[in-house]
């Protein structure tokens, strides 16, 4: 063995000091075809809104879960420009909860502000969520996109707090989430907005008030701000191998640990889905954000006429699987 010279870094020190907050994002865009054809346009708007509307000191950590070369190149450009501080690239999709196990351990901040790669950030998004963490006791997760659908699970800690009678805490049941927001969320997740609104017609929102700060009694796991220590406790010990899912289990784990899951009463973040609607593009441009790509009118999934033919679903599904094998090179 031999050594030539002395490592020039020896004896030197890094000036880097971790920010208290790590903004962490999980990206997974395996192709730019089919379902994913507009996803790079969505991702670019996501980063534009993040950069424009996050003035608090923070580090940005991105974990890419096996995206295609075009997406990787875009992320590398952001990293080279200093807009991403830590870029972790996985050679394959290790699943969402698997990615969480790495992200939550690697993030250097005490607070993790997590978002999926299809979340739009409004001005004040981070400040609003941090305010709730600083005001309410034992907060484990705060979301910036209130969704009525998420309020019926993992709420034992919330009910215990209400029963305890915390001094100064006021609780009420109201219709605080506008139907417009619920319809937007339904569209972005592939649901029928009218059907969803009908299902939620009698639903009441649990509103908590403490020191003149309001919060809703639920949280959504596609975007949240949380203490790192809570997330590390809530992670499962084993690797499930599931590419999706296990998010409800994470909600339950946080609740079982005795931590609250809350949301802002205002919509400070927004779930976009896999395409940009004309309404969202107009809103982004009014905020001075750059928007690329094609305008895609979002609409509820309709039952195609061909599916009304006897046996058509079985035939079409077989054709779909065969075409996937051909295009992916496995056939």
C-alpha positions in Angstrom: 0.0 0.0 0.0 1.2 3.5 -0.7 0.1 7.1 -0.1 1.1 10.1 -2.1 1.2 13.3 -0.1 -1.3 14.4 2.6 -5.1 14.8 2.2 -5.5 18.6 1.7 -8.8 18.5 3.8 -6.9 17.3 6.9 -7.1 19.8 9.8 -9.9 21.9 8.1 -13.4 22.4 9.4 -16.8 22.8 7.8 -18.7 26.0 8.3 -22.0 24.2 7.8 -24.5 24.3 10.7 -27.8 22.5 10.2 -30.9 24.6 10.0 -33.5 23.8 12.6 -35.9 22.9 9.8 -35.4 20.4 7.0 -37.8 20.6 4.1 -37.9 17.1 2.9 -39.5 15.9 -0.3 -39.9 12.4 -1.8 -39.9 12.2 -5.6 -40.9 9.2 -7.7 -41.6 9.8 -11.4 -40.4 6.5 -13.1 -41.4 7.6 -16.6 -42.9 10.6 -18.5 -45.5 8.6 -20.3 -49.1 7.6 -19.6 -50.1 8.5 -16.0 -46.8 10.4 -15.5 -46.7 12.3 -18.7 -47.3 15.7 -17.0 -45.5 15.0 -13.7 -42.3 16.9 -14.5 -44.3 20.0 -15.2 -46.0 19.5 -11.8 -42.6 19.0 -10.1 -41.2 22.2 -11.6 -44.1 24.2 -10.3 -43.8 22.6 -6.9 -40.2 23.7 -6.6 -41.0 27.2 -7.9 -43.7 27.6 -5.2 -41.3 26.2 -2.5 -38.5 28.5 -3.4 -40.7 31.6 -3.6 -42.7 31.0 -0.4 -40.2 29.6 2.1 -38.3 32.5 3.7 -37.5 30.9 7.0 -34.0 29.4 7.3 -34.1 25.7 6.2 -32.3 23.0 4.4 -33.9 21.2 1.5 -33.5 17.4 1.3 -34.8 15.4 -1.7 -34.9 11.6 -1.8 -35.6 10.3 -5.3 -37.2 6.9 -5.3 -36.1 5.6 -8.7 -37.2 8.4 -11.1 -36.4 8.4 -14.8 -33.3 10.1 -16.3 -35.1 13.4 -17.2 -36.3 13.9 -13.6 -32.9 13.0 -12.2 -31.2 15.5 -14.5 -33.7 18.2 -13.3 -33.0 17.4 -9.7 -29.2 17.5 -10.3 -29.6 20.9 -11.8 -31.4 22.2 -8.7 -28.7 20.6 -6.5 -25.9 22.3 -8.6 -27.7 25.6 -8.3 -27.9 25.3 -4.5 -31.7 25.0 -4.4 -31.4 21.4 -3.1 -28.9 21.0 -0.2 -29.0 17.2 0.1 -30.0 15.0 -2.9 -30.3 11.3 -2.3 -30.7 9.0 -5.4 -32.1 5.5 -5.0 -31.3 3.1 -7.8 -34.7 1.6 -7.4 -38.1 2.3 -5.8 -37.8 1.1 -2.2 -41.4 2.1 -1.3 -42.7 5.2 0.4 -42.4 4.0 4.0 -38.9 2.7 3.1 -38.0 6.1 1.8 -39.4 7.6 5.0 -37.0 5.4 7.1 -34.1 7.0 5.3 -35.4 10.6 5.0 -36.3 10.9 8.7 -33.0 9.5 9.9 -30.9 11.5 7.5 -32.6 14.9 7.8 -30.4 17.1 9.9 -33.1 19.5 11.3 -35.1 19.1 14.6 -38.2 19.8 12.6 -39.1 18.0 9.3 -41.4 19.7 6.9 -42.3 16.8 4.6 -44.1 17.0 1.2 -44.9 14.6 -1.6 -43.6 15.8 -5.0 -47.0 17.1 -6.0 -47.6 19.7 -3.3 -48.1 23.4 -4.0 -46.8 25.8 -1.3 -48.6 29.1 -0.6 -47.1 32.1 1.1 -46.8 31.5 4.9 -47.2 27.8 4.6 -44.4 26.9 7.0 -45.0 29.6 9.5 -48.7 28.6 9.9 -47.9 25.0 10.6 -45.0 25.9 13.0 -47.4 28.2 14.9 -49.6 25.3 15.7 -46.7 23.2 16.9 -45.6 26.0 19.1 -49.1 26.6 20.6 -50.7 23.2 21.2 -49.3 20.6 23.5 -47.7 17.3 22.3 -48.2 18.0 18.6 -46.9 15.1 16.4 -48.0 16.2 12.9 -49.5 19.4 11.4 -50.8 19.5 7.8 -51.3 22.6 5.7 -54.0 21.2 3.5 -57.1 20.5 5.6 -59.0 17.5 4.2 -62.3 16.4 5.8 -61.6 12.8 4.7 -58.7 12.5 7.1 -60.6 13.4 10.3 -62.1 10.1 11.2 -58.9 8.2 12.1 -56.0 8.3 14.6 -57.7 10.7 17.0 -57.5 9.0 20.4 -54.8 11.5 21.6 -57.1 14.4 20.4 -60.1 13.0 22.3 -57.9 12.5 25.4 -56.8 16.1 25.2 -60.4 17.3 25.0 -61.5 15.1 27.9 -58.6 16.3 30.0 -59.9 19.8 29.8 -56.8 21.8 28.9 -57.1 25.3 30.4 -57.9 27.8 27.7 -58.8 25.2 25.1 -62.1 25.8 23.2 -63.5 23.0 21.0 -66.4 23.3 18.5 -67.8 21.4 15.6 -68.3 23.5 12.5 -68.3 23.4 8.7 -64.9 25.2 8.3 -63.4 23.5 5.2 -65.0 25.0 2.0 -66.5 22.6 -0.4 -64.3 24.1 -3.1 -61.2 22.8 -1.3 -62.8 19.4 -0.9 -63.7 19.3 -4.6 -60.1 20.3 -5.5 -58.7 17.5 -3.4 -61.2 14.9 -4.8 -60.2 15.8 -8.3 -56.4 15.7 -7.6 -56.8 12.2 -6.1 -58.9 10.8 -8.9 -62.2 11.0 -7.0 -65.6 12.2 -8.3 -66.0 15.7 -6.6 -69.8 15.5 -6.6 -69.9 12.1 -5.1 -67.2 13.1 -2.5 -69.1 16.3 -1.5 -72.3 14.2 -1.1 -70.5 11.8 1.2 -69.2 14.7 3.2 -72.4 16.6 3.3 -73.2 16.0 6.9 -69.6 16.0 8.1 -68.6 18.5 10.8 -65.0 19.8 11.3 -63.5 19.7 14.8 -62.0 23.1 15.5 -59.6 23.7 18.4 -58.7 27.2 19.7 -55.9 27.9 22.1 -54.3 31.3 22.7 -56.2 32.7 19.7 -54.7 30.1 17.4 -57.0 27.7 15.6 -56.4 24.2 14.3 -58.5 21.4 12.8 -58.5 18.0 14.4 -56.9 15.9 11.7 -53.8 15.7 9.5 -52.9 14.5 6.0 -49.8 12.5 5.4 -49.1 13.8 1.9 -47.8 17.0 3.5 -47.0 17.7 7.1 -44.6 19.4 9.6 -43.5 17.3 12.5 -40.7 17.1 15.2 -38.1 14.6 13.9 -38.1 12.9 17.3 -41.8 12.0 16.9 -41.4 10.6 13.4 -38.4 8.4 14.3 -40.5 6.9 17.1 -43.4 6.3 14.8 -41.5 4.6 12.0 -42.0 0.8 11.7 -38.9 -1.3 12.7 -39.2 -3.7 9.7 -38.9 -3.1 6.0 -42.3 -4.1 4.4 -41.2 -3.9 0.8 -44.6 -2.3 -0.1 -44.2 0.4 -2.8 -47.2 2.3 -1.5 -49.3 2.2 1.6 -48.4 2.1 5.3 -49.3 5.8 5.7 -52.4 5.0 7.8 -50.2 2.9 10.0 -47.9 5.9 10.4 -50.9 8.0 11.4 -51.9 5.4 14.0 -48.4 5.1 15.4 -48.2 8.9 16.0 -51.6 8.8 17.7 -50.7 5.7 19.8 -47.6 7.6 21.0 -49.9 10.2 22.4 -49.1 13.0 19.9 -51.8 15.2 18.2 -52.4 15.2 14.4 -53.7 18.7 13.4 -54.2 20.9 10.4 -54.2 24.6 9.7 -57.7 26.0 9.2 -56.5 27.8 6.0 -55.2 25.9 3.0 -51.5 26.8 3.0 -50.5 23.8 0.9 -52.4 22.1 -1.9 -52.3 18.6 -3.4 -52.0 18.9 -7.2 -52.1 15.3 -8.5 -50.5 14.3 -11.8 -51.5 17.3 -13.9 -51.9 21.1 -13.7 -55.5 22.4 -14.0 -56.2 25.7 -15.8 -57.4 27.2 -12.5 -54.1 26.3 -10.7 -52.0 27.6 -13.6 -53.8 31.0 -13.5 -53.4 31.2 -9.8 -49.7 30.4 -10.0 -49.1 32.9 -12.7 -50.9 35.6 -10.7 -48.4 34.9 -8.0 -45.6 35.5 -10.4 -44.5 31.8 -10.6 -43.2 30.3 -13.8 -45.4 27.6 -15.3 -44.4 25.1 -18.0 -46.2 22.4 -19.9 -49.7 21.8 -21.2 -52.9 22.9 -19.6 -54.9 19.8 -18.7 -58.5 20.2 -17.8 -59.0 17.9 -14.8 -62.3 16.0 -14.7 -63.7 13.1 -12.8 -63.0 9.6 -14.2 -65.9 8.5 -16.4 -66.8 5.0 -17.2 -65.7 4.4 -20.8 -68.3 3.0 -23.2 -66.1 0.0 -23.9 -66.4 -1.2 -20.3 -70.1 -1.7 -20.7 -69.4 -4.6 -23.2 -69.5 -8.1 -21.6 -66.0 -9.3 -20.7 -64.4 -6.1 -21.9 -62.6 -5.4 -18.6 -60.8 -8.8 -18.6 -59.7 -8.4 -22.3 -58.6 -4.8 -21.9 -56.7 -5.5 -18.7 -54.9 -8.4 -20.4 -54.0 -6.1 -23.3 -52.8 -3.5 -20.9 -50.5 -6.0 -19.1 -49.1 -7.3 -22.4 -48.4 -3.8 -23.7 -46.7 -2.9 -20.4 -44.4 -6.0 -20.7 -43.6 -5.1 -24.3 -42.8 -1.4 -23.6 -40.8 -2.2 -20.4 -38.7 -4.8 -22.2 -39.8 -7.7 -20.1 -41.5 -9.6 -23.0 
